[in-house]
Amino acid sequence: MNTLRSWLLTGLLVSALAQSAVLAQIQKGYNIGDAITDFHLKNVDGRIVSLADYRTQKGIIIVFTSTHCPFAKTYEDRLRALDQKFAPQGYPVLAIMPNDPNAYEEDSFASMKARAQEKDYPYPYVMDDTQSTAHTFGATRTPQIYVVKRTNGQFILEYVGTIDDNPQDGASAQRHYVDEAVNNLLAGRPVQSPMTKPIGCGIKWK
């Protein structure tokens, strides 16, 4: 019995420490329940994208991603699937590229445009050239997801973290965190797991 109690306490401690680590990371930027500040970023088609463009939507699936990162490439089809599923229900995908393009030529604006055309992105792919938006959000990885819900004219953060629990193989994922979060919000329920650890390449800061 003592062994079982010790095992349970150890498990609870590990879980609490993991949650604290995620929370500490998020506290560098937005926390769950915070209102998102508007931004104006250039899309690969040349137009400027801002939160105001989404004022008729129920929310947005915002992803900080990049063109060079292997993790980001692995998740491209899953992002397309999320947009295909949830954009008609009021939660479209918005992709933001936060990296310093001097670190990787693949993250240049020209390469972003080429990749978006090659993969036929159905969602905007915008460049955070000053990196101020990534800093404000507290993003650290690509890809890293922020699900926001429009409430009383503001966009409120409801989920932050990874897309699912298997970056190598989406078909083998056991938890689809973004899918779960948006489905909960659409049903008027709180997000079951509002914070998860983002998995991907570190953002390349200037």
Phi and psi in degrees as a GROMACS rama.xvg file:
@    title "Ramachandran Plot"
@    xaxis  label "Phi"
@    yaxis  label "Psi"
@TYPE xy
-62.9354  -37.4115  ASN-2
-64.5856  -42.2958  THR-3
-63.9161  -44.3407  LEU-4
-62.4306  -41.6956  ARG-5
-63.7362  -40.7471  SER-6
-63.8079  -42.691  TRP-7
-64.9944  -42.3132  LEU-8
-64.6392  -39.1197  LEU-9
-63.8229  -43.1253  THR-10
-62.361  -42.1715  GLY-11
-64.9959  -39.3788  LEU-12
-64.6013  -45.2652  LEU-13
-60.9259  -43.4703  VAL-14
-62.7156  -43.0313  SER-15
-64.6883  -40.1078  ALA-16
-66.5909  -40.1018  LEU-17
-63.9418  -43.068  ALA-18
-64.0795  -39.372  GLN-19
-64.2918  -37.6829  SER-20
-64.9472  -42.5395  ALA-21
-63.8568  -44.5855  VAL-22
-63.2978  -40.8063  LEU-23
-60.9887  -38.7857  ALA-24
-66.7385  -44.7276  GLN-25
-65.1557  -35.1418  ILE-26
-65.4607  -11.1148  GLN-27
-71.5771  -17.9249  LYS-28
-135.21  -131.798  GLY-29
-74.6296  145.326  TYR-30
-104.77  161.676  ASN-31
-57.0147  130.689  ILE-32
96.2978  -9.8125  GLY-33
-76.188  149.292  ASP-34
-83.3356  137.351  ALA-35
-85.7595  131.087  ILE-36
-77.2247  141.951  THR-37
-64.0782  153.798  ASP-38
-141.357  161.175  PHE-39
-133.82  108.231  HIS-40
-128.245  147.583  LEU-41
-84.2969  125.017  LYS-42
-81.9909  162.534  ASN-43
-64.4818  -17.0351  VAL-44
-90.445  2.60857  ASP-45
97.3553  -17.0928  GLY-46
-82.2403  158.654  ARG-47
-93.2443  130.059  ILE-48
-108.391  135.218  VAL-49
-139.957  170.608  SER-50
-61.6615  -30.0369  LEU-51
-59.4207  -25.9532  ALA-52
-67.2097  -16.2951  ASP-53
-109.469  19.2059  TYR-54
-67.0567  -17.5827  ARG-55
-94.6011  -1.68982  THR-56
-90.4281  163.267  GLN-57
-78.9444  -25.2689  LYS-58
179.059  -170.231  GLY-59
-143.582  143.23  ILE-60
-99.1281  99.4151  ILE-61
-95.0037  127.748  ILE-62
-125.522  126.174  VAL-63
-85.8117  119.488  PHE-64
-144.054  178.44  THR-65
-149.505  169.092  SER-66
-87.5322  -31.6454  THR-67
-87.1666  -27.0814  HIS-68
-66.3183  125.857  CYS-69
-58.9908  -37.4307  PRO-70
-63.8728  -43.3339  PHE-71
-61.9786  -40.2973  ALA-72
-65.2259  -38.7995  LYS-73
-61.8271  -33.5633  THR-74
-90.8045  -1.59384  TYR-75
-55.5359  -49.4712  GLU-76
-65.7832  -33.6351  ASP-77
-70.3536  -33.5879  ARG-78
-66.938  -41.374  LEU-79
-59.9303  -41.5262  ARG-80
-65.4922  -39.3596  ALA-81
-63.4238  -43.2324  LEU-82
-65.2736  -42.1944  ASP-83
-62.2195  -37.9132  GLN-84
-78.1735  -44.2029  LYS-85
-102.557  -19.7004  PHE-86
-58.1558  -44.0022  ALA-87
-64.8749  -18.8811  PRO-88
-97.4646  4.53195  GLN-89
102.614  9.24811  GLY-90
-128.126  77.1776  TYR-91
-76.2139  162.851  PRO-92
-89.4732  140.23  VAL-93
-128.419  118.452  LEU-94
-100.492  131.556  ALA-95
-120.656  129.433  ILE-96
-101.005  109.35  MET-97
-98.4808  -5.68469  PRO-98
-72.0509  153.702  ASN-99
-70.8832  115.143  ASP-100
-66.8281  -14.2964  PRO-101
-71.512  -19.927  ASN-102
-76.0673  -37.7886  ALA-103
-141.17  124.528  TYR-104
-60.1469  -30.1885  GLU-105
-62.8509  -18.7976  GLU-106
-97.0277  10.8905  ASP-107
-69.4174  161.192  SER-108
-62.4573  -38.6095  PHE-109
-62.552  -40.7554  ALA-110
-70.1292  -34.8651  SER-111
-59.6766  -46.6539  MET-112
-60.1127  -43.9089  LYS-113
-64.5129  -41.8117  ALA-114
-66.6514  -42.3965  ARG-115
-62.0354  -37.6693  ALA-116
-72.1537  -42.4735  GLN-117
-61.2334  -44.4458  GLU-118
-92.3923  -2.19685  LYS-119
54.3642  56.1326  ASP-120
-58.4859  129.187  TYR-121
-86.6378  -2.56985  PRO-122
-121.911  161.679  TYR-123
-64.7831  147.416  PRO-124
-127.957  100.721  TYR-125
-108.837  157.358  VAL-126
-107.559  127.345  MET-127
-93.9842  74.4334  ASP-128
-67.0311  -27.4038  ASP-129
-89.3149  -10.6846  THR-130
66.4857  8.00863  GLN-131
-68.4879  -34.1644  SER-132
-67.7449  -43.1584  THR-133
-61.8097  -42.4293  ALA-134
-63.0354  -42.5201  HIS-135
-63.791  -41.2125  THR-136
-70.7236  -28.8943  PHE-137
86.9213  20.9479  GLY-138
-67.0839  143.802  ALA-139
-130.128  -17.5851  THR-140
-131.294  159.385  ARG-141
-126.189  121.107  THR-142
-88.4642  150.189  PRO-143
-140.724  129.611  GLN-144
-103.995  140.794  ILE-145
-129.25  114.124  TYR-146
-95.9855  122.199  VAL-147
-119.586  145.562  VAL-148
-115.668  134.74  LYS-149
-78.8598  118.813  ARG-150
-135.049  118.618  THR-151
52.2991  43.0911  ASN-152
81.8507  -0.266604  GLY-153
-117.021  157.203  GLN-154
-101.925  116.076  PHE-155
-105.909  132.89  ILE-156
-71.4394  125.461  LEU-157
-117.064  -23.5724  GLU-158
-151.457  143.163  TYR-159
-145.53  138.925  VAL-160
148.699  -139.103  GLY-161
-96.8807  167.643  THR-162
-78.0885  -46.1187  ILE-163
-153.889  -173.443  ASP-164
-99.5238  17.4124  ASP-165
-144.709  88.0269  ASN-166
-66.4288  -23.7923  PRO-167
-77.0477  -39.0018  GLN-168
-145.85  102.868  ASP-169
-60.791  -32.7501  GLY-170
-66.31  -22.6077  ALA-171
-98.4337  2.75771  SER-172
-65.0275  137.912  ALA-173
-95.6653  -32.0902  GLN-174
-121.904  126.852  ARG-175
-109.729  84.0775  HIS-176
-61.8435  -43.7186  TYR-177
-68.6013  -43.8218  VAL-178
-57.5589  -45.5418  ASP-179
-62.8588  -44.3446  GLU-180
-61.5496  -48.3861  ALA-181
-67.3866  -40.3599  VAL-182
-60.7646  -40.4443  ASN-183
-62.2814  -45.2625  ASN-184
-64.2734  -40.9153  LEU-185
-63.5151  -30.3713  LEU-186
-87.712  -0.452207  ALA-187
79.1281  20.307  GLY-188
-107.848  156.204  ARG-189
-68.7912  153.363  PRO-190
-69.7618  128.967  VAL-191
-67.1399  -43.166  GLN-192
-125.411  84.7589  SER-193
-73.5344  -15.3168  PRO-194
-134.866  126.885  MET-195
-134.495  163.561  THR-196
-79.9234  122.659  LYS-197
-68.392  141.395  PRO-198
-120.975  124.634  ILE-199
165.768  -161.887  GLY-200
-82.8771  141.518  CYS-201
-64.0744  141.263  GLY-202
-63.3221  136.896  ILE-203
-90.183  99.9035  LYS-204
-81.5235  151.547  TRP-205
